[in-house]
Amino acid sequence: MGKRKKSRLKAVLVIIVALFALDVCRYFVYPDVSVLKKENPKTTAMMELREREWEREGKDIKIRRVWTPLSRISPYLVKAVLIGEDDKFWSHEGFDVEGMEKALEKDIEKRRLRSGGSTISQQLAKNLYLSPSRNPVRKVKEAILTWRMERALSKRRILEIYLNVAEWGEGVFGAEAAARRWYGKSAASLGPEEAARLAAVLPNPRKHSPVNPDRYTTNRSRVIYRVMVRRGVVLPDYDEVMSQPEEATAPAATPDAASSPDTGADKTPDWFTASPMGAVVK
């Protein structure tokens, strides 16, 4: 290869690296996540992605979504989602290092890049601004956005937005739409059993149904419900916690944060109160 060709190749590589760095580094300033303090997102990257998918597939599906303040979402659902998705939410600063290490170990063991370990803050960053791609570059962007949101928004606000944009089925986004779609009631009226099942399907809401639960959903909701009982959120019942020994179902809980869900790591703040009688988030 001649000197001129080598020089051109180097120049091209420099340009590619510079464009890559620019594409990643822009997320340190864009988008302006601080507007989320007072403004509710009208749409998300995930919603727009689904709409493009439906258009390509010729599906006539409309997004169902009703924004609901955290104070009007059942505390049972709030607790169930925290247990199932991010049990250390109140104590971490956006990243669950231990959970990420466990997920990486699983990926290495199975020679794949699939396991989770993402916190609610990371999931929110991805849903709002990025894509579900497992591309490492996307993960870097997600980390930057997560770091920024944790510094710009309160934990309560992050949780409120997440519960209003999370996907809960084909075209179903947010707790209110999910409660109406699957149970014919408001998000405020959800009981502990319904909450556990809704939380159980979050890892793959288009594959699993909270009202026609498969084995995965049944096992995962059972574990989440048991943790709610241990922490005094609900009284034991739910058909005596579905009448099976814990040892038979605990391993099937979730591949992510709740694989050992009874850690007690979610230091619930004073504004959250829940009782077996159905108190609401204040």
C-alpha positions in Angstrom: 0.0 0.0 0.0 1.4 3.3 -1.0 2.1 6.2 1.4 -0.8 8.2 -0.2 -3.3 5.4 0.4 -2.1 4.9 4.0 -2.5 8.6 4.6 -6.0 8.5 3.2 -6.9 5.4 5.3 -5.6 7.1 8.5 -7.6 10.2 7.7 -10.8 8.2 7.2 -10.2 6.4 10.5 -9.7 9.6 12.3 -12.9 11.0 10.9 -14.8 7.8 11.9 -13.5 8.0 15.4 -14.2 11.7 15.7 -17.8 11.2 14.4 -18.3 8.3 16.9 -17.0 10.4 19.8 -19.2 13.3 18.8 -22.2 11.0 18.5 -21.7 9.7 22.0 -20.5 12.9 23.7 -23.5 14.9 22.5 -25.6 13.0 25.1 -23.7 14.9 27.8 -25.7 18.0 26.8 -28.6 16.7 24.6 -31.4 16.2 25.2 -32.2 18.6 28.0 -33.4 16.1 30.7 -34.0 18.9 33.2 -37.3 19.8 31.4 -38.6 16.5 32.8 -38.8 18.1 36.3 -42.0 19.8 35.3 -42.9 18.5 31.9 -44.4 15.1 31.1 -42.9 13.4 28.0 -45.5 13.4 25.2 -44.0 10.5 23.5 -40.9 8.3 23.8 -38.3 6.7 21.5 -39.8 3.3 22.4 -43.4 4.4 21.4 -42.1 5.8 18.1 -40.2 2.6 17.4 -43.4 0.5 18.0 -45.3 2.8 15.7 -42.8 2.3 12.9 -42.9 -1.5 13.4 -46.8 -1.5 13.2 -46.7 0.6 10.1 -44.2 -1.8 8.4 -46.3 -4.8 9.4 -49.5 -3.2 8.4 -51.0 -3.3 11.9 -53.7 -0.8 12.9 -52.6 -0.4 16.5 -53.0 2.8 18.4 -51.0 3.7 21.6 -53.1 3.6 24.7 -51.7 5.8 27.4 -53.1 8.0 30.2 -50.7 10.0 32.3 -51.3 9.4 36.0 -49.5 11.1 38.9 -47.6 8.8 41.2 -50.1 9.7 43.9 -52.8 7.9 41.9 -51.0 4.7 41.2 -51.6 1.8 43.6 -48.8 1.5 46.1 -49.0 -2.3 45.5 -47.9 -1.7 41.9 -45.2 0.7 42.9 -43.7 -1.8 45.4 -44.1 -4.8 43.1 -42.3 -3.0 40.2 -39.5 -1.9 42.5 -39.1 -5.5 43.8 -39.2 -7.0 40.4 -37.2 -4.5 38.4 -34.9 -2.6 40.7 -34.8 -3.6 44.3 -32.0 -1.1 45.1 -33.7 1.9 43.5 -33.7 4.1 46.5 -30.1 3.5 47.4 -28.2 3.5 44.1 -27.2 6.5 42.0 -28.5 5.1 38.7 -26.4 1.9 38.4 -26.6 -1.4 40.3 -23.0 -2.5 39.9 -23.6 -5.8 41.6 -26.5 -6.6 39.4 -24.5 -5.6 36.3 -21.7 -7.9 37.3 -24.1 -10.8 37.8 -25.6 -10.1 34.4 -22.2 -10.0 32.7 -21.2 -13.3 34.4 -24.4 -14.9 33.0 -23.6 -13.6 29.5 -20.0 -14.9 29.7 -21.2 -18.2 30.9 -23.8 -18.6 28.2 -21.6 -16.9 25.5 -24.3 -14.3 24.7 -25.2 -10.7 25.3 -28.7 -10.9 26.7 -28.9 -10.6 30.5 -30.2 -7.5 32.1 -29.0 -5.8 35.2 -30.4 -2.4 34.2 -31.9 -0.2 36.9 -35.2 1.6 36.5 -33.2 4.8 35.7 -31.3 3.1 32.9 -34.5 1.6 31.5 -36.1 5.0 31.6 -33.2 6.6 29.7 -33.4 3.9 27.1 -37.2 4.1 26.7 -37.3 7.9 26.5 -34.4 8.6 24.2 -32.8 5.4 22.7 -33.7 2.0 21.4 -33.8 -1.6 22.8 -30.7 -2.5 20.8 -27.9 -4.3 22.8 -25.3 -2.4 20.8 -22.4 -1.4 23.2 -22.5 2.2 21.8 -26.2 2.4 22.8 -25.3 1.2 26.3 -22.7 4.0 26.6 -25.3 6.6 25.6 -27.7 5.1 28.1 -25.1 5.4 30.9 -24.6 9.0 30.1 -28.3 9.8 30.1 -28.8 7.8 33.3 -26.0 9.7 35.1 -27.6 13.0 34.0 -31.2 12.1 34.9 -30.1 10.9 38.4 -28.6 14.4 39.0 -31.4 16.4 37.4 -34.5 14.6 38.7 -35.6 13.3 42.1 -36.0 9.6 42.6 -39.8 10.0 42.9 -39.9 11.9 39.6 -37.9 9.2 37.8 -40.2 6.5 39.2 -43.3 8.5 38.2 -42.1 8.9 34.6 -41.1 5.3 34.4 -44.4 4.0 35.5 -46.1 6.2 32.9 -44.0 5.2 29.9 -43.2 1.5 30.6 -44.6 -0.9 28.0 -47.2 -3.3 29.3 -48.4 -5.0 26.2 -49.0 -4.3 22.5 -49.7 -0.6 22.3 -50.2 -0.3 26.1 -47.9 2.2 27.8 -48.0 3.3 31.4 -49.7 2.0 34.6 -53.1 3.5 33.9 -53.4 2.1 30.4 -52.2 -1.3 31.7 -54.7 -1.4 34.6 -57.6 -0.5 32.2 -56.5 -2.8 29.5 -55.8 -5.9 31.6 -58.1 -5.4 34.6 -60.8 -2.9 33.6 -60.0 -0.6 36.5 -57.8 2.4 37.3 -54.2 2.2 38.3 -55.2 3.5 41.8 -57.5 0.5 42.3 -55.0 -2.3 41.5 -54.7 -4.9 44.2 -51.6 -6.8 45.3 -52.2 -9.9 43.1 -52.8 -7.7 40.0 -49.8 -5.6 40.9 -47.5 -8.6 41.2 -48.6 -10.0 37.8 -48.2 -6.7 36.1 -44.7 -6.3 37.5 -43.9 -9.9 36.5 -44.4 -9.3 32.8 -42.3 -6.1 32.6 -39.2 -7.8 31.2 -41.1 -8.9 28.1 -44.7 -7.5 28.2 -45.4 -8.4 24.6 -44.6 -12.1 25.2 -46.1 -12.6 28.6 -49.7 -11.8 29.8 -50.7 -10.8 33.3 -54.2 -12.2 32.8 -53.3 -15.4 31.0 -50.0 -16.1 32.9 -47.6 -18.7 31.6 -45.2 -20.6 33.9 -42.7 -17.8 33.8 -45.2 -15.2 34.8 -46.8 -17.3 37.5 -43.4 -18.1 39.1 -42.1 -14.6 38.9 -45.4 -13.0 40.3 -45.3 -15.5 43.1 -41.8 -14.5 44.2 -42.7 -10.8 44.0 -45.8 -11.3 46.0 -43.9 -13.3 48.7 -41.5 -10.4 49.1 -44.4 -8.0 49.4 -45.7 -10.2 52.2 -42.4 -10.4 54.0 -42.0 -6.6 53.9 -45.5 -6.1 55.3 -46.9 -4.5 52.2 -49.7 -7.1 52.0 -51.2 -9.8 54.2 -50.6 -13.4 53.2 -53.3 -14.7 50.9 -53.3 -14.8 47.1 -54.5 -18.3 47.4 -52.0 -18.8 50.2 -49.3 -17.4 47.9 -50.4 -19.8 45.2 -50.1 -22.9 47.3 -46.5 -23.9 46.4 -43.3 -24.1 48.4 -41.0 -21.2 47.8 -38.0 -23.4 47.0 -39.8 -24.6 43.9 -40.3 -21.2 42.4 -37.6 -18.8 43.7 -35.0 -19.4 40.9 -37.5 -18.3 38.3 -38.1 -14.8 39.7 -36.2 -12.6 37.2 -32.9 -12.5 35.4 -32.2 -9.1 36.7 -32.4 -7.1 39.9 -34.9 -9.3 41.7 -33.1 -12.6 41.2 -32.7 -12.5 45.0 -35.5 -10.1 45.6 -35.8 -10.2 49.4 -32.7 -8.1 50.0 -34.5 -5.3 51.8 -32.5 -2.8 49.9 -35.3 -0.5 48.8 -35.2 2.0 51.6 -38.6 3.3 51.1 -38.9 7.1 51.7 -41.4 8.6 54.1 -43.7 9.8 51.4 -44.5 6.2 50.5 -47.0 4.4 52.8 -48.7 1.1 52.1 -50.9 -1.2 54.2 -52.9 -4.3 53.7 -56.0 -2.1 53.6 -54.7 -0.3 50.4 -53.2 3.1 51.3 -52.0 5.3 48.5 -48.8 6.9 47.6 -48.6 10.4 49.1 
